[in-house]
Amino acid sequence: MVYYKNDEEIELLRLSNQLVSKTHAEIAKHIKPGVKTIKLDQIAEEYIRDHGGIPGFLNYNGFPNSLCISLNEQVVHGIPSSLELKDGDIVSIDCGVYMNGYHGDSAYTFSIGEVDNKVKKLLKVTMECLYLGIEKAIVGNRIGDISYAIQQHAENNGFSVVREMVGHGVGRNLHEKPEVPNYGRRGKGLKMKPGLVIAIEPMINLGTKTIVQGNDGWTIKTKDGLPSAHFEHSIAIKKDGPDILSTFKYIEEVLNI
């Protein structure tokens, strides 16, 4: 069942997503070579709790941490650990917050030091995919219009789209219907109406689209070991267009982008 939100609920969702966004910025202050990913997780949990939220991912279906931290060839659901970041890495950080009865969800892929030019292009194109998808998130369009826009831009730039992992509705539950794939056909899927809130999250690979699950039962990796990028916003569908509830502006302020 698809749950449509009223204006009051959308504003509560905005508050949760703004805390997610500010948590990302707090993490950005500490991302550098030599930092252990578990340290970033601890910083995020403390920041979320200090600002009135609860980490949305912690213990979700048994997930052991507050952040999903996925390095290089890891696509999503990476578990924070004692592993240290190093120059040339990219790291996808997916953060969720539960506050006032509603969830926020957003992801950002950070560069550590100087990364390869091909990887820079991967990050650029993946973020472009996100915003091209958001442009299609309008009343009267279908979910497939979002999916098609993402897939076309990724593949036109020589990259591949992960099939098995998708975006989703978000609200009182972290994952709600509908699913929002990053590949598909225009004119297919649910027709979007005002009050629909979805998380759009392109997961784009440098090499093959094929993924495998790590031995920890959580971490998803590219089969060929090449890097993957991931960006995500939660958005509300409104009569006058998409309303982006999360933001990257706080991250960009910290990183001077």
NUKEKOL-309666 format. One record per residue (C-alpha): residue number from 1; residue in one letter; chain; x, y, z. Coordinates in nm, 4 decimals. Layout:
N
{fidren->NUM drenlo->A nulo->A X->X Y->Y Z->Z} $
...
//
This chain:
257
{fidren->1 drenlo->M nulo->A X->0.0000 Y->0.0000 Z->0.0000} $
{fidren->2 drenlo->V nulo->A X->0.1244 Y->0.3491 Z->-0.0888} $
{fidren->3 drenlo->Y nulo->A X->0.0905 Y->0.6097 Z->0.1874} $
{fidren->4 drenlo->Y nulo->A X->0.0341 Y->0.9690 Z->0.0778} $
{fidren->5 drenlo->K nulo->A X->0.1355 Y->1.2454 Z->0.3192} $
{fidren->6 drenlo->N nulo->A X->-0.0398 Y->1.5696 Z->0.4018} $
{fidren->7 drenlo->D nulo->A X->0.1399 Y->1.9035 Z->0.4367} $
{fidren->8 drenlo->E nulo->A X->0.1931 Y->1.8619 Z->0.8120} $
{fidren->9 drenlo->E nulo->A X->0.3481 Y->1.5195 Z->0.7650} $
{fidren->10 drenlo->I nulo->A X->0.5739 Y->1.6490 Z->0.4885} $
{fidren->11 drenlo->E nulo->A X->0.7052 Y->1.9195 Z->0.7215} $
{fidren->12 drenlo->L nulo->A X->0.7828 Y->1.6560 Z->0.9863} $
{fidren->13 drenlo->L nulo->A X->0.9624 Y->1.4543 Z->0.7188} $
{fidren->14 drenlo->R nulo->A X->1.1556 Y->1.7676 Z->0.6269} $
{fidren->15 drenlo->L nulo->A X->1.2760 Y->1.8055 Z->0.9871} $
{fidren->16 drenlo->S nulo->A X->1.4026 Y->1.4464 Z->0.9916} $
{fidren->17 drenlo->N nulo->A X->1.5742 Y->1.4898 Z->0.6569} $
{fidren->18 drenlo->Q nulo->A X->1.7334 Y->1.8188 Z->0.7582} $
{fidren->19 drenlo->L nulo->A X->1.8875 Y->1.6438 Z->1.0594} $
{fidren->20 drenlo->V nulo->A X->2.0186 Y->1.3737 Z->0.8242} $
{fidren->21 drenlo->S nulo->A X->2.1685 Y->1.6468 Z->0.6065} $
{fidren->22 drenlo->K nulo->A X->2.3329 Y->1.8221 Z->0.8999} $
{fidren->23 drenlo->T nulo->A X->2.4671 Y->1.4886 Z->1.0245} $
{fidren->24 drenlo->H nulo->A X->2.6344 Y->1.4388 Z->0.6860} $
{fidren->25 drenlo->A nulo->A X->2.7961 Y->1.7805 Z->0.7263} $
{fidren->26 drenlo->E nulo->A X->2.9218 Y->1.6887 Z->1.0724} $
{fidren->27 drenlo->I nulo->A X->3.0730 Y->1.3716 Z->0.9266} $
{fidren->28 drenlo->A nulo->A X->3.2294 Y->1.5763 Z->0.6453} $
{fidren->29 drenlo->K nulo->A X->3.4291 Y->1.7725 Z->0.9032} $
{fidren->30 drenlo->H nulo->A X->3.6088 Y->1.4529 Z->1.0045} $
{fidren->31 drenlo->I nulo->A X->3.6534 Y->1.2684 Z->0.6740} $
{fidren->32 drenlo->K nulo->A X->4.0236 Y->1.2451 Z->0.5893} $
{fidren->33 drenlo->P nulo->A X->4.2953 Y->0.9840 Z->0.5401} $
{fidren->34 drenlo->G nulo->A X->4.3661 Y->0.7845 Z->0.8559} $
{fidren->35 drenlo->V nulo->A X->4.0178 Y->0.8128 Z->1.0062} $
{fidren->36 drenlo->K nulo->A X->3.8527 Y->0.4833 Z->1.0975} $
{fidren->37 drenlo->T nulo->A X->3.5039 Y->0.4380 Z->0.9583} $
{fidren->38 drenlo->I nulo->A X->3.3747 Y->0.3293 Z->1.3004} $
{fidren->39 drenlo->K nulo->A X->3.4781 Y->0.6729 Z->1.4305} $
{fidren->40 drenlo->L nulo->A X->3.2528 Y->0.8381 Z->1.1703} $
{fidren->41 drenlo->D nulo->A X->2.9694 Y->0.6144 Z->1.2835} $
{fidren->42 drenlo->Q nulo->A X->3.0202 Y->0.7170 Z->1.6465} $
{fidren->43 drenlo->I nulo->A X->3.0251 Y->1.0860 Z->1.5511} $
{fidren->44 drenlo->A nulo->A X->2.7000 Y->1.0458 Z->1.3582} $
{fidren->45 drenlo->E nulo->A X->2.5167 Y->0.8614 Z->1.6353} $
{fidren->46 drenlo->E nulo->A X->2.6178 Y->1.1185 Z->1.8952} $
{fidren->47 drenlo->Y nulo->A X->2.5187 Y->1.4094 Z->1.6705} $
{fidren->48 drenlo->I nulo->A X->2.1795 Y->1.2581 Z->1.5852} $
{fidren->49 drenlo->R nulo->A X->2.0943 Y->1.1873 Z->1.9495} $
{fidren->50 drenlo->D nulo->A X->2.2173 Y->1.5290 Z->2.0654} $
{fidren->51 drenlo->H nulo->A X->1.9749 Y->1.6903 Z->1.8203} $
{fidren->52 drenlo->G nulo->A X->1.6657 Y->1.4988 Z->1.9215} $
{fidren->53 drenlo->G nulo->A X->1.6737 Y->1.2116 Z->1.6743} $
{fidren->54 drenlo->I nulo->A X->1.7309 Y->0.8387 Z->1.6788} $
{fidren->55 drenlo->P nulo->A X->1.9629 Y->0.6687 Z->1.4270} $
{fidren->56 drenlo->G nulo->A X->1.7211 Y->0.5209 Z->1.1752} $
{fidren->57 drenlo->F nulo->A X->1.9480 Y->0.2384 Z->1.0595} $
{fidren->58 drenlo->L nulo->A X->2.0708 Y->0.1153 Z->1.3997} $
{fidren->59 drenlo->N nulo->A X->1.9238 Y->-0.2333 Z->1.4572} $
{fidren->60 drenlo->Y nulo->A X->1.7036 Y->-0.1995 Z->1.1478} $
{fidren->61 drenlo->N nulo->A X->1.6548 Y->-0.5639 Z->1.0449} $
{fidren->62 drenlo->G nulo->A X->1.9590 Y->-0.6339 Z->1.2615} $
{fidren->63 drenlo->F nulo->A X->2.1960 Y->-0.3799 Z->1.1047} $
{fidren->64 drenlo->P nulo->A X->2.4599 Y->-0.3133 Z->1.3733} $
{fidren->65 drenlo->N nulo->A X->2.5415 Y->0.0566 Z->1.3186} $
{fidren->66 drenlo->S nulo->A X->2.4025 Y->0.4057 Z->1.2619} $
{fidren->67 drenlo->L nulo->A X->2.5611 Y->0.4598 Z->0.9204} $
{fidren->68 drenlo->C nulo->A X->2.6084 Y->0.2472 Z->0.6125} $
{fidren->69 drenlo->I nulo->A X->2.9671 Y->0.3226 Z->0.5072} $
{fidren->70 drenlo->S nulo->A X->3.0644 Y->0.1705 Z->0.1728} $
{fidren->71 drenlo->L nulo->A X->3.4173 Y->0.2095 Z->0.0368} $
{fidren->72 drenlo->N nulo->A X->3.5244 Y->0.2005 Z->-0.3286} $
{fidren->73 drenlo->E nulo->A X->3.3817 Y->-0.1223 Z->-0.4778} $
{fidren->74 drenlo->Q nulo->A X->3.1252 Y->-0.1476 Z->-0.1996} $
{fidren->75 drenlo->V nulo->A X->2.7900 Y->-0.0313 Z->-0.3349} $
{fidren->76 drenlo->V nulo->A X->2.5748 Y->-0.0043 Z->-0.0216} $
{fidren->77 drenlo->H nulo->A X->2.5208 Y->-0.1424 Z->0.3302} $
{fidren->78 drenlo->G nulo->A X->2.8865 Y->-0.1387 Z->0.4301} $
{fidren->79 drenlo->I nulo->A X->2.9443 Y->-0.1906 Z->0.8033} $
{fidren->80 drenlo->P nulo->A X->3.1649 Y->0.0645 Z->0.9857} $
{fidren->81 drenlo->S nulo->A X->3.4869 Y->-0.0893 Z->1.1162} $
{fidren->82 drenlo->S nulo->A X->3.8441 Y->-0.0205 Z->1.2248} $
{fidren->83 drenlo->L nulo->A X->3.9407 Y->0.0196 Z->0.8574} $
{fidren->84 drenlo->E nulo->A X->4.1092 Y->0.3542 Z->0.7947} $
{fidren->85 drenlo->L nulo->A X->4.0283 Y->0.5809 Z->0.5020} $
{fidren->86 drenlo->K nulo->A X->4.3170 Y->0.6448 Z->0.2655} $
{fidren->87 drenlo->D nulo->A X->4.4007 Y->0.8924 Z->-0.0080} $
{fidren->88 drenlo->G nulo->A X->4.2234 Y->0.8064 Z->-0.3324} $
{fidren->89 drenlo->D nulo->A X->3.9285 Y->0.6294 Z->-0.1698} $
{fidren->90 drenlo->I nulo->A X->3.5668 Y->0.7141 Z->-0.2311} $
{fidren->91 drenlo->V nulo->A X->3.3186 Y->0.6440 Z->0.0460} $
{fidren->92 drenlo->S nulo->A X->2.9416 Y->0.6329 Z->0.0229} $
{fidren->93 drenlo->I nulo->A X->2.7760 Y->0.7301 Z->0.3505} $
{fidren->94 drenlo->D nulo->A X->2.4065 Y->0.6540 Z->0.3868} $
{fidren->95 drenlo->C nulo->A X->2.2387 Y->0.8062 Z->0.6916} $
{fidren->96 drenlo->G nulo->A X->1.8903 Y->0.7683 Z->0.8363} $
{fidren->97 drenlo->V nulo->A X->1.7158 Y->0.9526 Z->1.1191} $
{fidren->98 drenlo->Y nulo->A X->1.3913 Y->0.8795 Z->1.3007} $
{fidren->99 drenlo->M nulo->A X->1.2351 Y->1.1835 Z->1.4646} $
{fidren->100 drenlo->N nulo->A X->0.8823 Y->1.2989 Z->1.5453} $
{fidren->101 drenlo->G nulo->A X->0.7469 Y->0.9719 Z->1.4108} $
{fidren->102 drenlo->Y nulo->A X->0.9022 Y->1.0044 Z->1.0644} $
{fidren->103 drenlo->H nulo->A X->1.2187 Y->0.8945 Z->0.8869} $
{fidren->104 drenlo->G nulo->A X->1.4801 Y->1.0905 Z->0.6959} $
{fidren->105 drenlo->D nulo->A X->1.7135 Y->0.9196 Z->0.4491} $
{fidren->106 drenlo->S nulo->A X->1.9967 Y->1.0577 Z->0.2345} $
{fidren->107 drenlo->A nulo->A X->2.3322 Y->0.9405 Z->0.1008} $
{fidren->108 drenlo->Y nulo->A X->2.6449 Y->1.1124 Z->-0.0290} $
{fidren->109 drenlo->T nulo->A X->2.9665 Y->0.9749 Z->-0.1782} $
{fidren->110 drenlo->F nulo->A X->3.2781 Y->1.1562 Z->-0.0545} $
{fidren->111 drenlo->S nulo->A X->3.6214 Y->1.1712 Z->-0.2171} $
{fidren->112 drenlo->I nulo->A X->3.9230 Y->1.1159 Z->0.0080} $
{fidren->113 drenlo->G nulo->A X->4.2139 Y->1.3255 Z->-0.1118} $
{fidren->114 drenlo->E nulo->A X->4.2882 Y->1.3016 Z->-0.4829} $
{fidren->115 drenlo->V nulo->A X->4.0893 Y->1.0393 Z->-0.6736} $
{fidren->116 drenlo->D nulo->A X->4.1308 Y->0.9010 Z->-1.0248} $
{fidren->117 drenlo->N nulo->A X->3.9764 Y->1.1070 Z->-1.3071} $
{fidren->118 drenlo->K nulo->A X->3.7505 Y->0.8188 Z->-1.4121} $
{fidren->119 drenlo->V nulo->A X->3.6184 Y->0.8013 Z->-1.0568} $
{fidren->120 drenlo->K nulo->A X->3.5667 Y->1.1779 Z->-1.0485} $
{fidren->121 drenlo->K nulo->A X->3.3514 Y->1.1437 Z->-1.3586} $
{fidren->122 drenlo->L nulo->A X->3.1592 Y->0.8563 Z->-1.1969} $
{fidren->123 drenlo->L nulo->A X->3.0773 Y->1.0763 Z->-0.8965} $
{fidren->124 drenlo->K nulo->A X->2.9770 Y->1.3699 Z->-1.1158} $
{fidren->125 drenlo->V nulo->A X->2.7513 Y->1.1611 Z->-1.3389} $
{fidren->126 drenlo->T nulo->A X->2.5893 Y->0.9801 Z->-1.0464} $
{fidren->127 drenlo->M nulo->A X->2.4943 Y->1.3089 Z->-0.8819} $
{fidren->128 drenlo->E nulo->A X->2.3622 Y->1.4320 Z->-1.2169} $
{fidren->129 drenlo->C nulo->A X->2.1556 Y->1.1122 Z->-1.2386} $
{fidren->130 drenlo->L nulo->A X->2.0007 Y->1.1939 Z->-0.9015} $
{fidren->131 drenlo->Y nulo->A X->1.8878 Y->1.5400 Z->-1.0066} $
{fidren->132 drenlo->L nulo->A X->1.7708 Y->1.4244 Z->-1.3504} $
{fidren->133 drenlo->G nulo->A X->1.5571 Y->1.1661 Z->-1.1714} $
{fidren->134 drenlo->I nulo->A X->1.4200 Y->1.4303 Z->-0.9359} $
{fidren->135 drenlo->E nulo->A X->1.3223 Y->1.6475 Z->-1.2358} $
{fidren->136 drenlo->K nulo->A X->1.0908 Y->1.3685 Z->-1.3485} $
{fidren->137 drenlo->A nulo->A X->0.9273 Y->1.3339 Z->-1.0047} $
{fidren->138 drenlo->I nulo->A X->0.6209 Y->1.5396 Z->-1.0910} $
{fidren->139 drenlo->V nulo->A X->0.2462 Y->1.4893 Z->-1.0657} $
{fidren->140 drenlo->G nulo->A X->0.1180 Y->1.2822 Z->-1.3571} $
{fidren->141 drenlo->N nulo->A X->0.4530 Y->1.1204 Z->-1.4377} $
{fidren->142 drenlo->R nulo->A X->0.5218 Y->0.7592 Z->-1.3507} $
{fidren->143 drenlo->I nulo->A X->0.8009 Y->0.6019 Z->-1.1476} $
{fidren->144 drenlo->G nulo->A X->0.9436 Y->0.4613 Z->-1.4712} $
{fidren->145 drenlo->D nulo->A X->1.0073 Y->0.8172 Z->-1.5924} $
{fidren->146 drenlo->I nulo->A X->1.2465 Y->0.8670 Z->-1.3003} $
{fidren->147 drenlo->S nulo->A X->1.4080 Y->0.5290 Z->-1.3626} $
{fidren->148 drenlo->Y nulo->A X->1.4555 Y->0.5913 Z->-1.7353} $
{fidren->149 drenlo->A nulo->A X->1.6153 Y->0.9338 Z->-1.6834} $
{fidren->150 drenlo->I nulo->A X->1.8702 Y->0.7879 Z->-1.4409} $
{fidren->151 drenlo->Q nulo->A X->1.9539 Y->0.4852 Z->-1.6548} $
{fidren->152 drenlo->Q nulo->A X->1.9918 Y->0.6813 Z->-1.9784} $
{fidren->153 drenlo->H nulo->A X->2.2311 Y->0.9356 Z->-1.8321} $
{fidren->154 drenlo->A nulo->A X->2.4429 Y->0.6722 Z->-1.6577} $
{fidren->155 drenlo->E nulo->A X->2.4697 Y->0.4436 Z->-1.9592} $
{fidren->156 drenlo->N nulo->A X->2.5231 Y->0.7297 Z->-2.2053} $
{fidren->157 drenlo->N nulo->A X->2.8335 Y->0.8126 Z->-2.0012} $
{fidren->158 drenlo->G nulo->A X->2.9641 Y->0.4563 Z->-2.0112} $
{fidren->159 drenlo->F nulo->A X->2.8591 Y->0.3473 Z->-1.6626} $
{fidren->160 drenlo->S nulo->A X->2.6230 Y->0.0745 Z->-1.5431} $
{fidren->161 drenlo->V nulo->A X->2.3173 Y->0.0781 Z->-1.3170} $
{fidren->162 drenlo->V nulo->A X->2.2709 Y->-0.1591 Z->-1.0235} $
{fidren->163 drenlo->R nulo->A X->1.9447 Y->-0.3489 Z->-1.0707} $
{fidren->164 drenlo->E nulo->A X->1.8828 Y->-0.5225 Z->-0.7401} $
{fidren->165 drenlo->M nulo->A X->1.9061 Y->-0.2203 Z->-0.5073} $
{fidren->166 drenlo->V nulo->A X->1.6420 Y->0.0501 Z->-0.5490} $
{fidren->167 drenlo->G nulo->A X->1.4961 Y->0.3670 Z->-0.4022} $
{fidren->168 drenlo->H nulo->A X->1.1736 Y->0.3568 Z->-0.2047} $
{fidren->169 drenlo->G nulo->A X->0.8919 Y->0.5387 Z->-0.0351} $
{fidren->170 drenlo->V nulo->A X->0.9731 Y->0.6928 Z->0.3026} $
{fidren->171 drenlo->G nulo->A X->0.7538 Y->0.8096 Z->0.5894} $
{fidren->172 drenlo->R nulo->A X->0.6548 Y->0.6540 Z->0.9206} $
{fidren->173 drenlo->N nulo->A X->0.8515 Y->0.3536 Z->0.7950} $
{fidren->174 drenlo->L nulo->A X->1.2053 Y->0.3734 Z->0.6599} $
{fidren->175 drenlo->H nulo->A X->1.1108 Y->0.1689 Z->0.3551} $
{fidren->176 drenlo->E nulo->A X->0.7637 Y->0.2029 Z->0.2105} $
{fidren->177 drenlo->K nulo->A X->0.6058 Y->0.1400 Z->-0.1268} $
{fidren->178 drenlo->P nulo->A X->0.6660 Y->0.2172 Z->-0.4062} $
{fidren->179 drenlo->E nulo->A X->1.0057 Y->0.0893 Z->-0.5085} $
{fidren->180 drenlo->V nulo->A X->1.1989 Y->0.3395 Z->-0.7228} $
{fidren->181 drenlo->P nulo->A X->1.4378 Y->0.1513 Z->-0.9535} $
{fidren->182 drenlo->N nulo->A X->1.7287 Y->0.3294 Z->-1.1210} $
{fidren->183 drenlo->Y nulo->A X->1.6518 Y->0.1624 Z->-1.4533} $
{fidren->184 drenlo->G nulo->A X->1.3303 Y->0.1152 Z->-1.6450} $
{fidren->185 drenlo->R nulo->A X->1.0915 Y->0.2370 Z->-1.9119} $
{fidren->186 drenlo->R nulo->A X->0.9133 Y->0.5674 Z->-1.9453} $
{fidren->187 drenlo->G nulo->A X->0.5413 Y->0.5575 Z->-1.8798} $
{fidren->188 drenlo->K nulo->A X->0.5609 Y->0.2481 Z->-1.6579} $
{fidren->189 drenlo->G nulo->A X->0.4978 Y->0.2075 Z->-1.2863} $
{fidren->190 drenlo->L nulo->A X->0.2958 Y->0.4027 Z->-1.0330} $
{fidren->191 drenlo->K nulo->A X->0.1514 Y->0.7357 Z->-1.1467} $
{fidren->192 drenlo->M nulo->A X->0.2743 Y->1.0011 Z->-0.9049} $
{fidren->193 drenlo->K nulo->A X->0.0241 Y->1.2060 Z->-0.7064} $
{fidren->194 drenlo->P nulo->A X->0.0659 Y->1.4935 Z->-0.4583} $
{fidren->195 drenlo->G nulo->A X->0.1744 Y->1.3700 Z->-0.1148} $
{fidren->196 drenlo->L nulo->A X->0.3941 Y->1.0852 Z->-0.2360} $
{fidren->197 drenlo->V nulo->A X->0.7324 Y->1.0917 Z->-0.0586} $
{fidren->198 drenlo->I nulo->A X->1.0144 Y->0.8872 Z->-0.2078} $
{fidren->199 drenlo->A nulo->A X->1.3881 Y->0.8392 Z->-0.1692} $
{fidren->200 drenlo->I nulo->A X->1.5622 Y->0.8509 Z->-0.5073} $
{fidren->201 drenlo->E nulo->A X->1.9078 Y->0.6940 Z->-0.4874} $
{fidren->202 drenlo->P nulo->A X->2.1110 Y->0.6134 Z->-0.7989} $
{fidren->203 drenlo->M nulo->A X->2.3766 Y->0.3458 Z->-0.7447} $
{fidren->204 drenlo->I nulo->A X->2.6049 Y->0.3628 Z->-1.0465} $
{fidren->205 drenlo->N nulo->A X->2.9069 Y->0.1423 Z->-1.1187} $
{fidren->206 drenlo->L nulo->A X->3.2261 Y->0.2158 Z->-1.3086} $
{fidren->207 drenlo->G nulo->A X->3.2290 Y->-0.1376 Z->-1.4522} $
{fidren->208 drenlo->T nulo->A X->2.9753 Y->-0.4193 Z->-1.4483} $
{fidren->209 drenlo->K nulo->A X->2.6261 Y->-0.3772 Z->-1.3054} $
{fidren->210 drenlo->T nulo->A X->2.6582 Y->-0.7181 Z->-1.1378} $
{fidren->211 drenlo->I nulo->A X->2.6817 Y->-0.7173 Z->-0.7578} $
{fidren->212 drenlo->V nulo->A X->2.7651 Y->-0.9716 Z->-0.4887} $
{fidren->213 drenlo->Q nulo->A X->2.7034 Y->-0.9848 Z->-0.1155} $
{fidren->214 drenlo->G nulo->A X->2.9969 Y->-0.9834 Z->0.1240} $
{fidren->215 drenlo->N nulo->A X->3.0623 Y->-1.2480 Z->0.3880} $
{fidren->216 drenlo->D nulo->A X->2.9228 Y->-1.0211 Z->0.6617} $
{fidren->217 drenlo->G nulo->A X->2.5735 Y->-1.0699 Z->0.5185} $
{fidren->218 drenlo->W nulo->A X->2.5267 Y->-0.6984 Z->0.4597} $
{fidren->219 drenlo->T nulo->A X->2.7875 Y->-0.5347 Z->0.2386} $
{fidren->220 drenlo->I nulo->A X->2.7000 Y->-0.5236 Z->-0.1319} $
{fidren->221 drenlo->K nulo->A X->2.9981 Y->-0.5043 Z->-0.3692} $
{fidren->222 drenlo->T nulo->A X->3.0587 Y->-0.4822 Z->-0.7426} $
{fidren->223 drenlo->K nulo->A X->3.1458 Y->-0.8221 Z->-0.8855} $
{fidren->224 drenlo->D nulo->A X->3.4442 Y->-0.6856 Z->-1.0790} $
{fidren->225 drenlo->G nulo->A X->3.5869 Y->-0.4887 Z->-0.7858} $
{fidren->226 drenlo->L nulo->A X->3.5558 Y->-0.1521 Z->-0.9627} $
{fidren->227 drenlo->P nulo->A X->3.4195 Y->0.1533 Z->-0.7780} $
{fidren->228 drenlo->S nulo->A X->3.0534 Y->0.2398 Z->-0.7265} $
{fidren->229 drenlo->A nulo->A X->2.8933 Y->0.5753 Z->-0.6401} $
{fidren->230 drenlo->H nulo->A X->2.5711 Y->0.6490 Z->-0.4525} $
{fidren->231 drenlo->F nulo->A X->2.3764 Y->0.9706 Z->-0.3939} $
{fidren->232 drenlo->E nulo->A X->2.0295 Y->0.9952 Z->-0.2397} $
{fidren->233 drenlo->H nulo->A X->1.7654 Y->1.2552 Z->-0.1594} $
{fidren->234 drenlo->S nulo->A X->1.4222 Y->1.2184 Z->-0.0038} $
{fidren->235 drenlo->I nulo->A X->1.1635 Y->1.4214 Z->-0.1934} $
{fidren->236 drenlo->A nulo->A X->0.7921 Y->1.5039 Z->-0.1727} $
{fidren->237 drenlo->I nulo->A X->0.5763 Y->1.5188 Z->-0.4850} $
{fidren->238 drenlo->K nulo->A X->0.3766 Y->1.8414 Z->-0.4840} $
{fidren->239 drenlo->K nulo->A X->0.1383 Y->2.0055 Z->-0.7304} $
{fidren->240 drenlo->D nulo->A X->0.4030 Y->2.2608 Z->-0.8261} $
{fidren->241 drenlo->G nulo->A X->0.6893 Y->2.0101 Z->-0.8589} $
{fidren->242 drenlo->P nulo->A X->0.9342 Y->1.8038 Z->-0.6530} $
{fidren->243 drenlo->D nulo->A X->1.0205 Y->1.9325 Z->-0.3042} $
{fidren->244 drenlo->I nulo->A X->1.3644 Y->1.8085 Z->-0.1969} $
{fidren->245 drenlo->L nulo->A X->1.3443 Y->1.7439 Z->0.1782} $
{fidren->246 drenlo->S nulo->A X->1.7127 Y->1.6617 Z->0.2299} $
{fidren->247 drenlo->T nulo->A X->1.9987 Y->1.8797 Z->0.1088} $
{fidren->248 drenlo->F nulo->A X->2.3692 Y->1.8643 Z->0.0272} $
{fidren->249 drenlo->K nulo->A X->2.4235 Y->2.2355 Z->0.0996} $
{fidren->250 drenlo->Y nulo->A X->2.5565 Y->2.1724 Z->0.4513} $
{fidren->251 drenlo->I nulo->A X->2.8108 Y->1.9220 Z->0.3165} $
{fidren->252 drenlo->E nulo->A X->2.9131 Y->2.1659 Z->0.0436} $
{fidren->253 drenlo->E nulo->A X->2.9653 Y->2.4430 Z->0.2982} $
{fidren->254 drenlo->V nulo->A X->3.2004 Y->2.2226 Z->0.5003} $
{fidren->255 drenlo->L nulo->A X->3.3908 Y->2.1029 Z->0.1926} $
{fidren->256 drenlo->N nulo->A X->3.3952 Y->2.4489 Z->0.0286} $
{fidren->257 drenlo->I nulo->A X->3.2410 Y->2.3104 Z->-0.2907} $
//
